[in-house]
Amino acid sequence: MSDKFALPAQAAKAYVQRGWEPIPLRNQSKQPAGPWKDPRSWDDASIVAAFSGGSNIGIALGERSGDLVDIDFDWSEAAALAQYLLPEFPSFGRRGAPGSHRLAISAMPTGRSVFQLPTPLPSTLGRERTMVLELRGTGHQTMFPPSVHPSREVVQWSQEPDLVPEIESRELERRCGLLAGLAVVLRAYPREKGDRDNICLALTGSLIRAGLPDEEIDRLVHLVAREAGDEEAGKRGGKASATRRRIDGGETAWGLPELCSRLGIDSVEGVLRKTKRSCGGLFQSFGRPRMHKANPASRFETQLPAPHLH
């Protein structure tokens, strides 16, 4: 990783060059060191003065930084799946939460969009935190590298953020909605043998009804099973085409109610159904986000390869 992100003042200069507005944060904190709601211009002298002496660094999201959006993964399962479902979006995190943030350029109509489960959570999920992930834009700020997290871990880039995808806001929400839903399934997926194949059949039926193509469904089912440590993950996919024929022929095929029942998460079915309905056709356009350098004046389109699931 380049030395330009080694110290807060150096990083702040690099962020300004990308068209992002830095914000001084308190030492080892996510909290701003002073008022930050009004836009501010920076030069080298003011950056050195503000970001020396152990200051953390944040970025004003949304309109003040060229429509920069922080995809904030609260669940580790969501961050793990994002490696495969959102690989083109640059990420950063810390040792205890690797890849917990990814960046996109998107003109969100609201400053924040959340993917959250109702309380109380089913005991099968083994979690207290209801927020799976959130999209943060205008009116919000996020602690950026090389800040020191309150846990005393250093926040670091996974790769330099020279290219940030530009994506239409509704598509971004659809993609993150699907990812959040799959993260819940991954969290509840049984680690012991028994009902895994039936669960994957029900997941297949759920994704068919969400409007995803067969090939992508098979890859997603395999991905969830593999990330859950299923020793027979290779056998879990490959059933979308046959399941679709059953549905098209008017035969019974399991879907979301059966999936939630077998996972023991019936109480969150309504939220997952909303998420499922928001992600129809998502992967049909997965390979063609609009990309541009962090400097808003420099934009170009490129064809990204389709995500490869190992």
N, C-alpha and C positions, 0 to 999 in steps of 0.2 A: 504494500500500500504506500502511496506517495507521502513524503514528509509534509506536504501542505496540509494534512489533517492531523499532524502530530500534536499541535498546541492550539488552544482556543483562538488566539489572535490570528494564526496562520489559517485555520479553518474558516474563520469569519471572513477573511479576505477572499478565500476561494468560493465561499457561498455567495458573497456579493457579486463576484464575477459571473456567477450562474443566474443572477437575477433574483436571489433569495434574500430576504431581510433577516439578519441575525438579531437576536435579543439576548442581552446579558442575563444569566441566571445566577442564583446564589450558589456558593460553593457546595458541591456534592448535593445538589438539590434540583428539582424540576421547577421550582418556583422562580418567577422573574425577580431580578434584583431591584426593580423599580417599575414605574408606570410603563406600559408597553402597548396600550390599545391604539395609540396614534402612530401612523407611519413615520419612519425616521430615515434620513439619508446618512450614509457612512462614507468616510474617507479613511485612508491608512492611519492617520494620526488618531482619529477618534476611535478606531477599532483597537489600536494598541492600548489606548487609555482605558477602554471599557472591558477588554477581555484579557487583561494581565492579572497576575496575583491570585490565580486559582479559580477564576470565574468559570462557571459552566456556560454552555451556549445553547440557545434555543433558536428555532426558526418560526417566524410568523407565517402561518399557512394560508392557503387560499389566494385571494386577489392580490395581496401584498407581495406574494412571491410567485407571480405568474401562474396562478391556479394550482399551486402545489398541494397535493393531498397526501396525508399520512394514513396508510393502511396499518392500523395498530392491532396486533394480534394478542389478545389477552390469554387465550388458551394455547398451550404449547402444541396441541394437535393441529390447530389452525396454521401456526407458523410452519410446522413440518409439512403439511399438505401444500402450502404456498410455494415450496421449493419446486413443485411439479406443476401446479396449476397457475401460478403467477411468476414464472421464472424470469421473465424479462423486466420485471420491476425491481430496481436496485434496492438492496436491503441493508439494514444495520441492526445491531443488537449488542448484547453483552454475554459473558460466559454463562450466566444462569438463565438467559433467555435469548438464545441465538436466533437471528432472523426475525425478531419480534416486531419489526417495522419494515414496510416497503413503501416506496414512493411512486406516485402517478401524477400526471398533469390532467386535471379534469375540472370543468366549470360546474361544480356541484350547485344545485339550486338552493340547498340549505347548507349550513356550516358543519353539520354533523349527521351521520347516519349510523345507527347501531344495529347489531345483530345479537340480541339478548334473549335469554330464556326466562320463563316465569319462575317465581319462587312459590313454594320451596322446590328445589331441584330434586329429581328422583335420586334415591340413595345409590342406584346402580351407576350413576355418573361419578360419584365420589368426589364431588367438587362443591365448593361454596360460592365461587365466583360465577355469576350468571352471564356476564358479558363475554361473548365468544370472540368478537372482533368489532371494530368500529372504523368508520371513515371520518377523518377530521380535516376540515378545510377552514374557510374564512371565519375569523373570530376565535381561532384556537392557535396554540403554539405547541411545539414538541421539542423535547430535549434531544439534541443531535450530537454526533461524535465531534470532538473527543471528550465529551463531558464524563464526569464521574458520577455514576448512579448512586442513590442513597445507600445501596448495598455495598458501596465502595468498589464495585466493578466498573471498569472502563467501557464506555460505549464505543463500538468500532464498526466501521464499514465492512461488509462482506465483499463488496467490490466498489470501485470508485463510481460515483453517480454522474458520469459524463453524459449518459443517455438516459432520459426518463420518458417512458411511454406516455403519449397523449391518448386519452380514451374518453369516449362519450360517457357522461355520468350514469345514465341508466344501464349501460353495458357493464360499467364498473360495479354497480350495485348488484346486477344479476350474477356476475362472476363471484363476487364476494359472498352473496347469498348462498350460492351453491357450495362454496368452500366451507362456509359456516355450518351448513347442514351436514356435510360430509364429516366435519370435525366432531360433531355431536355423535354421529354413527361410529366414528373411530373410537371415541372415548368410551362408548357403551359396548363396543364389540367384545364378545367373550374371549378371554385369553385361554380358556380350556376348551377341549374338543367337545362336540355334542350337537350344537344347533347351527354351526357356522354356515353350512351350505344353504340351509333354508333362509337364513338371514340375508345371504348374498342374493338369493333368488328374489326375496322381497325388495331388496335395494335395487336390483335390476328393474323390476316392475315399476318402482317409484320413479326411477330416472327416465324410463320410457315415457311415462305419463307427463314428465316434466318437459318432454320435447327434445331430448338429446339424441343424437344419432347412435346407432348400435355400436360402432367401433369405439366411440368415446366412452360409452357406458361400460363396455367390457374392460377398458383400461382403468376406469375409475374404480370399479368393483375390485379389480386386482390390486390397485394401489391401496385402497382402504384395508383389504385383507393383509397385504404385505406389511404395511406400516403397523398393523396390530400384532404382528409377529405370528400370523397364521402359517403353520408349516406347510399347508396345502394351498397357499395363496394362488399358485399357478392354475389350480383347478376351479377357482371361484368365478373367474370371468368366462367369456366365450358363450354366454347363454342368452344374450340380448336378442339375437335374431329369432331363436325359437320362442322366446317369451313374447316377442312382438307378434309373431304369427298366431299365438294363442289369443292374444288380446284382439287382434284384427278379425279373428274368426269367431269372436263372441264367447270364447271360453273363459273360464275363471283363471285369473293370474294374480298372485299376491302383489300388494302395493304398500303404501305408506302405513295404513292401519296395522297390517300384519307385521311390518318391519318394527314399528314402535312397540307392539305387543311382545314380540320375541326378544327385543332388547331391554324390555322392562322400563320403557320411558313413555308410556301412554300419555302422561300428563303434558308432554311437550309436543304432541302430534300437531296441535293447531298452529304452533309457531313454525314447525318444520313444513307444514302444508303451505303456509304463507311464503316461506323461503323457497319451497319447491316451485310454486307457481311463478315466482319472480325470476326463475333462471332458465326458462324455456329457450331452446335454440342457442344456448350460450356458446358452446364450443364450435359452432359452425363458423364463427368469425375469430376463433382464438388466435390464429396465426397472423392476423393483419392489424395490429395496433399501429397507430401513428406515432412515430418516434421523433424526438428532437433533442438537441443538446440543451443543457440547462439554461444557456443563454436564450431567452425567448425569441430573439431576433433570428436565430438560426434553426430552421425546421426542415425536415425532409422525411419522406416515407420510405420504409424498407420492408421487405418480406422476412418475417421471422420464421424459423423452422417450427413445425408442430412440436408440442411437448413430448418428450420421450420418457416413458416410464420403464424403469429397469425391472 
